[in-house]
Amino acid sequence: MGVVLPVLFAVCAAFSNALATVLQRRAALTVRQTDSFRPGLILDLLRRPLWLAGILAVIVAGVGQAAALATGPLSLVQPLFVLELPLALLIASLMTRERLPKTQWVAVAAVVAGLGVALMAASPDGNRTQVALDRWIPALVIAAAAVVALTVAGLRRPSGRARAACLGAATAICYALTAGLMKTSMHILDDDGLTAFLTAWQTYAFCGAGIAALLLLEHAMQGGPLVASQPALTLGDATVSLMLGILIYEEDVRVGWWLVPEVVGVGLIVLGVFALARAEAST
């Protein structure tokens, strides 16, 4: 049950996030397009029932993610969110009542198989509950600098692949930070109670990172084709989360000859994600 429980929670959260992505994307396409960073975009979206339904799905996903992070390592839980993309495509096909072509089913199978191979080979282990502030500071500074740089670079470019990719990558970093900080907060809640949770800096930090991710995501969706933003978001979140798990939480992954199946698995994931992103962009 040590692995089963966080995996189940993470898969449920990935499904909810996929549903949220489909609903939010449909809502984002109904508001005025913009070439600059516009906080008022959220106010426009608040008037869309589809977007509000997507936010509800995000909340459900957040609860599932919190439960997964409280019971399993970050380096196991977050890579499972790669499943969001194939799940989003499947949900979208059901909503539009269109069948997925065989090539897309092959891409879905590649993502699922690659994820299974990579995680079984890596066998992430460790569930550290506390991380000292001095370990977080360098990571937070580097991540914040990267988010600002990617956001500025994206907004300086016209709508298109480069803009969408930059904003998607910035969103991915914010999502990974949200998960990393949420993990500590959940353990504080479990070990020390609600008062400690509400007074912990990690709680407000993960809320801030989550809000930033939400705002960046909406602009990434409007900034260019999904074939550019979605791979940056999907693969970036998994990569940064894995790094945080190893460097901040000191989680272990197998190396040596295990790197061979890990690389094969990651290769299948990358190929599948790009194929699915192209397919979703054409719908």
N, C-alpha and C positions, 0 to 999 in steps of 0.2 A: 504493500500500500504506500510505501515511501515515495514511489515514482508515479503510481497510478493516479493518486488524488490530485497532485498539481497538474498532471497532464490533462485530466478530465476538466478541471477548472479552466485551464488555459485554452483548450479547444472550444469550450462553451463561450469563453470571452472572445475568441477569434471569430466565432460565428456571429456574435452580437455586433462586433466591430465591422464585420463584412456587411451586415444588414444596414448598419449606420452609414457606411460608406456609400452604398447604393442610394439610400434615401437622401443623404446630404448632397451627393453629386447631382441628383435630379433637381433638388431645390436650388443649388448654386447656379445651375444653368438658367434659372428663371429670373435672376436679378441682373441689374445693370452691370455690364462688364467694366473693368477698371484696369488702367495701366499703372496705377500707383498703389501704395499701401493705404487701404481705406478701412479704418476701424468701424465705420458706419455700415460696412458690409454685414456685420453680425446683426445690426438692428434691422436691416432689410430682411435677413433670413428669418428673424424671429417672427415675421408675419406669415411665414410659410409652414403650414401644418406638417408637410413632409420633413422639413428640417427639424421641427420640434420632435417628431417621431424618431428621427435619427439621433437626436440628443438623448432621448429616453433609452435608445439602444446602447448609446455610449455609456450611460450610467450603469446599465446592466452589465456591460462588458467590464467596466471599472471594478464592479463588485467581484466578478469572476476572476479578474486579473489580480486583485488584492488577495483573494483567497489562494490563488495559485502561488503567488510570491511569498505568502506566509507559510506555505507548506513545502516549497521546493526551491532549488537554486535558480538564480536569475538566468544563468547560462543554459538552463533547460527550458524555462518557461517562455522567455521572450522569443527565441527562434521559432517556437510553435506558432507565433503570430504571422509567420510567412503564409500560413494557411488562409489568411484573410483574402488574399487575391483570388485564388481559385474558388473560395466560398462566395466571394462577391460576384464573380462571373456566373456561378451557378444560380445564385439568388436572382440576379438580373435576368437571366434566361427564363426563370420561372415566372417572374413578374411580367415579362413581355410575351410569355408563351412561345418562345422560340427555342428550338432544339440546338444544342451545341454541336458543331461539326466534329468529326472524328479527330481532326488535328488538335482541337482544343482539349478534347478528352485525353489525348496523348500528353499534352502539356500539363494538364492537371495531374495525371499519373506520374509524370516526371518530378513535379514539385513534391508530391506526397512521398514517393519512393526515395527521392533524394534527401528529404528531411528525415525520414526514418533511418536511412543508412548513416547519415552524418551524425545524428544524435546517438544511435546505438554504438557507433564507433567511438565517438567522443566520450560517451558515458559521463556527462557532467555530474559532479559530486560536491557536496558541501552546502551547508545552509547556515552561514554565519548570521547572527542576529544583530550585532552591533558593529558600527564602523565609526572610528574616531573622526572628529571634524578635520584634523590635519591630513587625513587621507582623502577627504572629500574636496578640500579647497583646490588643489591643482586640477582635479578632474572638472570641477565646476567652472573654473576660470578658462580652461582650454575649450570646454564645450560651449560656454557662452560666447567666447571669441569666434569659434567656428560658426555658430548660429548667426551672429551678427554679420560676419563676413559673407556667408552664403546668402543671407537675406538681402544685403546691400548689392551684392553681385547680381542676384536675380532680378531685383527691382530696377536695376540700371539697364537691363536688356529688354527689348520689346517682347511681346507675347510670342511664345514659341518654345522649342525644346529646351534651350539653355535656361530660360527663365523657370520653366516648370521643374527641371532637374535640380536647380539650385534651391528652390523653395521646398521641393520634396525632400532633399537631403537635410535641410535645416529642420523641417518637421520631424524627420527620423531621429535626429539628435535629441530634440525635445521629448519625443515619445520614450526614448531610451532612458533619459534622465528621469522622467516621470516614474518609470518602472523601478529604476534603481533606488530612488528616494522613497517611493511608496513601500518598497520591501522593508526598509528599516522602520518606517512608520507603523506598519502592520505588526511588527514584532514588539514595538513599544506599546501599542494598544493591547496586545495579548499579554505581555509581561507586566506592565505597570498601570494599565487602566486608561480610562477615557481622559482623565485630567492630564496625564503625562502626554498622551497623544495630541491633545489640543494645545499643549504648550511646547511641543517639540518643533524645532526649526525645520526638520525634514518634512513635516506635514504641510507647512506653508510653502516650502520650496517645491514639493511635488505638485501642489495645486497651481502654483505659478507656472511651472514648466508645462503642465497640462493645458492651461489656458493659452499659453504661447503656441503650443502645438495645434490647438484647435483653430486659432486665428491664422496661423501659417498654412494649415491644411486647406482652408477655404480659398486662400489666395493661390496656392499651388494648383488647385483644381481649375481655377480660372486662368492661370498663367500660361497654360499650354497643353499639349496632348498628354494623355495618361501614359502613353508609351514612354514618355520621358520622366514624369513625376512618380509614377507608381513603382518602377524598379528602384529608384533612388530611395523612396520611402520604405518599401518592403525590405530590401536588402540592407539598407542603412540602419534601420531599427535593429535588426538581428545582429549585425556586425558590432555596432556600438554597445548594445546590451551585453554581448559576449565579452567584449573588452572590459566593461564595467564589472561583470561577474568575476572575471579572472583577476583584474588589477585592484579593484576596490574590495570585493567580498572574498578574495583569495580562494575562489572555487577552482576545482581541479578538472581538467579534461585530459584524456589519454593522448599521448604523443607516440613517438617511435613509428613502428610500422602501421599503427592505427591511422597515421596521417594519410595513408593511401586511400582507404575507403572514405575518410572524411573529405578529402579533396574531390573524390568521385561524386559523393553526395552533394557537396556544395555546387559542383559543376552542373548536376542535374537540376538543382534548384534554380540556378541562374538562368539556364536555358529555358526552363519552364516558365519562370517569372516574366522574362522578356517576351516569350511567345504569347502568354496570357495578356500581358499589357498591350501588345499590338492588337490582339483580338478584341479587348475591351475598348480600345480607342476607336475601333472601326464600327462599334455598335451604336 
